[in-house]
């Protein structure tokens, strides 16, 4: 089981959940936790309270939220963005990208996106 916990935004393929969970990744989708209709600030606030890294394709909305959190001195586990080159329908790519990130972060012994953001490719 990875020490990292994640929440997928609406823009991330939910079909990636099961294979990630089978690999021991603690991941939920916003639809599973009652946030289907939540706006992005609500999702980031929930993720911060729950200790979950947000995984999204929505750079346009979440990047400014990361900046706002930093300016206000708020702490949060981070936001990971899928590159636009990763098709939303490609659940396998979502799985491989997140597993690779988890492996690298685990080897480093830290969360490289704590209070920041990073990219999944």
Secondary structure, DSSP 8 states (H G I E B T S, - for coil): --S-EEEE-TTS-TTHHHHHHHTT-EEEEGGGGT-TT--HHHHHHHHHHHT-EEEES-HHHHHHHHHHHHHHT-----EEEE-TTS-TT-HHHHHHHHHHHHHHHHHHTS-TTTTSEEEE-
